[in-house]
Amino acid sequence: MTVFLKFAHLAAIAIWSGGLLVLPFLFWQRGTVADGPDLDRLHRITRFVYVGMTSPAAVIAIGSGTALIFLQATFQEWFSLKMVLVGAMVMLHVVAGLVLGHLFLPNGRFSLFSYLVLTSAYLVLVSAIIWIVLAKPHVDSNDFAPGVFKPGALGQFFSDIRTPTP
Ligand code: HEM
């Protein structure tokens, strides 16, 4: 079961990451293609990469990863760090969708600068996540947030908020 889930997770991540890396390039091409059949083709391909490929892969990656949480040692700090970066990746995935929603309106453009910034952000995030999962770096949360992983600490935190000690 674990092997199957890891296989699905890694395959989906390959498609998700690859799709995110290629999308800014397709967005940038909007400014280089004149109105007509070529622009329609670019529109169809870009929509297919986002809607038909990258987004379903993201759902499978997140679903299989969530299932793996219950089968692997995910109670260590490196995993929380990974989740923070995955959150950023999901937000930038949504950014690509927002760009796509406006890009093919008349006068829609995606500058070379935006293309380079978005591609670099995806590259840095994907590389950092893969490094964290493979290296599983030792991070001691007691160094910067003592007690954050202590069992019952969240309940204690909220009861302190509700009944502040005089
Ligand atoms: C909500 C999203 C995600 C969840 C819940 C999740 C969860 C997990 C879990 C629990 C494992 C097993 C960890 C272990 O071996 O102890 C795993 C493995 C892995 N994940 Fe994710 N993951 C998510 C997204 C991602 C993303 C976006 C990437 C890369 C860009 C990624 C890359 C990997 C890799 C490379 C492994 C294999 C590690 C190994 O077998 O040694 N994951 N994931």
Boltz pocket constraint, residues with backbone or C-beta under 6 A from the ligand:
constraints:
  - pocket:
      binder: B
      contacts: [[A, 6], [A, 9], [A, 10], [A, 13], [A, 17], [A, 61], [A, 62], [A, 64], [A, 65], [A, 66], [A, 68], [A, 69], [A, 70], [A, 72], [A, 73], [A, 74], [A, 86], [A, 89], [A, 125], [A, 126], [A, 129], [A, 130], [A, 133], [A, 134]]
      max_distance: 6.0
